[in-house]
Amino acid sequence: MRKVLISSFDMEVGGVERSLVSLLSNFDYFDNEVDLMLYRHTGDFMNLLSDKHKLLPEVKEYAMYRKSIKETFDDKLYVLAITRILANVNSKILGKIKNIEEVGYIQMQLMWKYALPFLPILDKEYDVAISYLWPHYFISEKVKAKRKIAWIHTDYSTIETDIDMDLKMWNKFDYIMAVSEECKNAFLKKYPSLKGKVRVMENITSPEFIRKMAEEDIEENIKEDDSFKLVSVARLSHAKGIDTAVRALKILHNRGLTNIKWYVVGYGGDEEIIRRLIKENNLEESFILLGKKINPYPYMKFADIYVQPSRYEGKAVTVGEAQILGKPVLITNYPTAKSQVRDKYDGVICELSIEGIANGIEDLFNNIDKLKLLEDNCKNSDYSNSYELEKLYSLYR
């Protein structure tokens, strides 16, 4: 029996968290004794966790990473609160010096760098320790394990990080697991010296679970809505491109396609910006934010097209889930898009632009035969992949 530790931040609603639930649900508990370390025991997905693994107690010093600076002061973690302030200030300074518009990733790196001396070490020793969400400093610095594995969920060529700081962290790991071949290649363009460490393992999907969850009843009128329905499930963030979706729907309405409505399941920091865009474009009745949903699958089920308008992705979990539900999929041509969709077979890859999204939707809207072909091909494809876990087990057996 091998002792395994898996760590992540929390179980808030999101693609990474859904993929973690699937990983844990399909894990081999006959040969592995699994501990789960969540920095904070929060999130609507907490009740989806398996009872086959052990959830370690919350540690207040690590819970700090999912709290505000004020809450950190309230918890009397004064030194850690100060490190948060320093990271905030210094990341903004670095952003101005290096002309970096989005400094959130650098801020997170600095938060960990400054706080590391004051964070506790985990006493137990493991055969393998898996860090599921970047930054991976907890596993790299505070855990004893014979093997250490870090996960890549995003396209690192599109985000700004301090490469030297990152390399010191990555080099503490024996292996780095990317969720797609394209995700791996994008990562290695930024960190070519890590080539020997990187492997590929797709997010685990469970078609039976997704189809069962899709049958749950919902109250919203999307099920009675007889308009042509677009659905997206995503955080309301710059990366997911929901702002471009609003502008694309405006183009479609200007072209006379006023029977198209767009439903978005999700929440996030850009909600105010997106709501303002919806109002400015007079789309209050047509671009509908449904908010956070523990179960997004019934909403996907009612889609005529599932749309992923992202600026970048590692591998969007929701795209595969929509395909499992037999939905025609339209995604933008972000660098890892070809790992998600076989273009014109089980989905369509459109130009990564506002007009490209609008054109892609209009083409499918006007071509029922193409929509039906995509739908049939999805229904006839096998998207189950629990066998992918063998790639992980082989790294520490």
Buried (B, 14 or more C-beta within 10 A) or exposed (E): EBBBBBBBBBBBBBBBBBBBBBBBBBBBEEEBBBBBBBBBBBBBBBEBBBEEBEBBEBBBBBBBBBBEBEEBBEBEBEEBBBBBBBBBEBBBEBBEEEEBEEBBBBBBBBBBBBBBEEBEEBEEEBBBBBBBBBBBBBBBBBBEBEBBBBBBBBBBBBBBBBEEBBBBBBEBBBBBBBBBBBBBBBBBEBBEEBEEBBBBBBBBBBBEBBBEBBEEEBEBEBEEEEBBBBBBBBBBBBBBBBBBBBBBBBBBBEEEBEEBBBBBBBBBEBBEBBBEBBEEBEBEEBBBBBEBBEBBBBBBBBBBBBBBBBBBBBBBBBBBBBBBBBBBBBBBBBBBBBBBBEBEEBBBBBEBBBEBBBBBBBBBBEEEEBBEBBBEBBEEEEBEBBEBBEBBBEBBE
